[in-house]
Structure formats: C-alpha cells, structure tokens
Amino acid sequence: MVEDYTNAFLFSAGVLVFMMLFAIWAFWGLAIAGLVSWGADRLITVDIGGRSRE
C-alpha cells in the first residue's frame, strides 16, 4: 500500500499560494506608497507663484 499524501500536499500548496499572493500584494502596496509619496513631494515643492528661492 502507498501512503496517501493528498491532504498534506493540498495544505502545503495552499500555504505556498497564500504566501506568494501576500508577497505580491506587499510589493504592489509598497510601490503604490512610493508613487504617492513621490507625487506628494512634487506637489509640495512645486513653485506656484514663480518666485525664486533666495
């Protein structure tokens, strides 16, 4: 007789898929946070009045 490892495989595969999706979600979240902060920095430092810094 051969041992049935189907449930163990499915559980391990589910954990690995969850970890992969969580890593993708974290990467995209970090990328979006970086873009938003870069955009906010550009908006804060824009020279609206045309005045030069002295």
C-alpha positions in Angstrom: 0.0 0.0 0.0 1.1 3.5 -0.7 0.5 6.3 1.8 -2.0 9.0 0.7 -0.3 12.4 1.0 -3.1 14.3 -1.0 -4.3 16.3 2.0 -0.7 17.2 3.1 0.1 18.3 -0.4 -3.1 20.4 -0.8 -2.5 22.1 2.6 1.2 22.9 1.7 0.3 24.1 -1.7 -2.4 26.3 -0.2 0.1 27.8 2.2 2.6 28.5 -0.5 0.0 30.1 -2.8 -1.1 32.3 0.1 2.5 33.3 0.8 3.1 34.1 -2.9 -0.1 36.2 -3.2 0.7 38.0 0.1 4.2 38.9 -1.2 2.8 40.2 -4.5 0.3 42.3 -2.5 3.0 43.7 -0.3 5.2 44.6 -3.3 2.4 46.4 -5.1 1.4 48.2 -1.8 5.0 49.4 -1.4 5.2 50.5 -5.0 1.9 52.5 -4.7 3.0 54.0 -1.4 6.3 55.1 -3.0 4.5 56.7 -6.0 2.0 58.5 -3.8 4.8 59.9 -1.6 6.8 60.9 -4.7 3.7 62.7 -6.0 3.1 64.4 -2.7 6.7 65.6 -2.6 6.4 67.0 -6.2 3.2 68.8 -5.2 4.7 70.2 -2.0 7.9 71.5 -3.7 6.2 73.0 -6.8 6.8 76.7 -7.3 3.3 78.1 -7.9 4.0 81.8 -7.7 7.0 81.8 -9.9 9.2 83.2 -7.2 12.8 82.2 -7.0 14.3 80.9 -3.8 16.8 83.3 -2.3 
